């Protein structure tokens, strides 16, 4: 997962190569554990389940070195991050070192103590909710998961924790998007986040949406956000501005400039947390060493300085989108440098 | 036929280059020393040579040597990559095949770990 509140970014492009030589590491997405108390159909981190996790003391040292490197924000994700016994220690340490944090959680383990700590450290909390109804949510996330959400939301609200919901849209739930956005508003979430399921980990290709389904999803999300005047955050769909118009809709784009590091449970630095291309290792190199290695890696160069093929080369969104999601291109099209296969322009339906 | 030796650690194997412009450009910059990356059963590393795609192939054979223009990298294909389907060997994106290993490519892969040094030189160069 990516997170919803990314730090602002500054461009520093070399005028001759277009390659940014002054990238600063601002954001870490840390897939802290692959362990989980659920077994969702679309889990992308299941592929790390046999890997040894970074130990608590080492994790704390990584946060210290992240602070020295100038990191502004760490998004902890999993697996279920609240299964890490040291999660609050890591959040507390980050907070003391001036690093803001967010977590992505299924909410099962949010008791009063956890909610109070999340409030104390101002942790933006992203709750995984995969349907607008109990039936659909539990079809994806398992029996009993819906009823655990409501007490978690009550506690977050009670302790004043800012939270959003995230829906991994797939063939089982995407038709509930309008109702989902209404529900997030009713729950007083800060936003409803939407991310397409990728064919990684446990996710079967049948769950992955087709381009026409994604186009429909964007259109109805845009309409619902506008009519409800409610923020909707579109993750991993950098082509979305080709479709969306509402001022309540925001979408991220990870290829505009390099300022993010994705760390796997074992310390491997991945090109993207859904794609198994290792570009360094924070346990072996530390944060600054790994960042230097990531920046100089041949695959990083290919992703951030691409030669865009048509239709991307003619697209009004190309400066931000830069070909879209390279992980999806690799996983679906078998070509890391191909245009994003879910983009409606690429699919010639827009 | 231009022949080269590729060494990782204590393992050295022979390869031959084809007649592409890419092969000639790489031949002219020998010897090459670099630190390797691994991706499935592919070994790859960046070199200071920027070439356009000459004859892009989306799928290659075991033992092929490829040049990957998006990353200015040489790729040694010892077996399937994480995006391969079945037994095919699929690079991250198209590569120009500029040669092939003429011994068992897996010997190199078995020796290789991330960050090891690779040396490529002309066959009769020492």
Interface residues (C-beta under 8 A of the other chain):
Chain A: X276 X277 X278 X279 X281 X296 X297 X298 X299 X301 X302 X306 X307 X330 X331 X334 X335 X336 X337 X338
Chain B: X37 X38 X39 X44 X45 X46 X58 X68 X70 X71 X72 X73 X82 X83 X85 X90 X92 X93 X94 X114
